[in-house]
Amino acid sequence: MHARLDHLVCWVADPLASLGFYEQVIGLPGVRSEQFRDGKAPFPSVRISPETILDLMAYEAMRGVDEGTGVGGSAGHPVNHLCLAVGREDFDALKVRLKQHGVEITGSGTNSFGARGIAPETMYFPDLDGNVIEVRYYE
């Protein structure tokens, strides 16, 4: 079997504010953002890769998500962190954008193992809702 990650769900207090953070600070393009603003989509997403998106789901939707999955208490459950792999230039540019937007880099590392082997450098920071984002590059 060959599987690929389709999407992740991040729980957020304000989907529009979070959409702005992921678009403007991290640099991920919005998906269905206009439809969400027009009330035609239940939540916005951002594109991580051609095959993977990150859904920005409001905490208010937890009850409906629990009902939809059939697993009570699973909605709103935090994930330790999600990791994005980018090119070295994008990694350096993100550091600048984080500083410009007053986002503190809360952790960093070197020679960290991941899906593509060893990444020479990683950094961690929270989004607007405290979801932890790791960003790394591979050489």
N, C-alpha and C positions, 0 to 999 in steps of 0.2 A: 504494500500500500504506500502511496505517495501522498502525504497530507501537507496542507499549507494552512497557516494561520489566516483566517478570514477577518475576524474583528475581535477587539477587546472592548469592554464597557468600563468607563470611568464614571464614578458617581460625583456629581458636581452640584453646588448650590445654585449657581446662575449659569445656565448653558450658554447664553450670549456672551457673558464676560469670559467664560472659559474658552469659547470659540475664538474670541479676540486674542487671548493669551496664546493658544496653540498656533493660530495663524501668524500673529504679529511678532511674538517673542521667539517661539520655537521655529516658525517658518513652515508649518505644515499647511497645505491648502485645504480649505473647507469643502465639505461634501454636503449637499442639501441645505446649505446655510441660508440661501434665499427662501427656499420652501419653508424652513423652520421660522424665519422671520415673518413670513406671510401666514403662519399658522397652518400650513399644509403638510408639515412633517412633525412627528412627535418629539424629535431631538435632532441636533446637528451632529455631524461627524467630521473628522479630519483624516486626510489620506496619508498613510505612512509609506505605502508602496503601491504599485499597480494592483496588487492583490489583497492588501490589508488596510483596514480603516480602524479608527478609534472612535467609538460612540461616546458622546458627552451626555449622559443621562442624568436628569434632575432627580434629586433625592425624593421628590414628591411622587415619582413614578414607581417607587419601590414595591408598593402593594400589587400593582398590576404586573410587575415583573415576576414577583413570587408566584402569582396565580398562573402566569404564562409558562414558567419553567416547571411548576409543580413541586418545587423544592422550597418549602417554607423556610424563611429566614436567610435565604441566600442573597437576596437583593440588598445592595448597600454594603456587602461584605468587602472590606478593603483587600487589595493585593499589595504585597510588600513594595514592589516597584515594577515599572516597565522600562525596557531598555530599547533605545533607538540606535542603530548603527548608521553613521553618516560618513562622508568623506572628510579628510583632514581639513580642507578649506572651510567646509560647512561647520565643522567642530569649532574652529577658531572664530568664525563669524558669530556662532551662537554664543560663545563666551562674551563677545562684545555686546550683543543684543541683551543678554541677561543683565549685564552691568548697566546698560542704558535704561533698562526697565526696573532697576532696583531689585532684581531677583538674586538672592544670595546662593552661590554655589556652596552647598552644605557638606559635600564630600568629594573626594577624588581618589583615583587609584592608578596604578601602572601595572602592566603585564597581567591583565585580567582575562580569565578564560570566558569565552562565549561561544555562540553558535558557529562562528567562523574561525575559531582558534583563539589565539592570544591577541588582545587589543593593547597597544602600547599605552593608551591613556583613556581614562574614563572620568566623568564628572556626574554628580548628583545634585538635584535641586527639586524643590516642591512646586507644584502648580498652584493655582489660586485656592484649591480645596485641600491642599496637603497631600495630594497624590504624588508619590516620589517618582521622578523621571531620572533615568540614567541615560547618558549619551556617551557613545564611544566611537572610535574609528579604528579600522584595521589598515595595515599597510600592505 
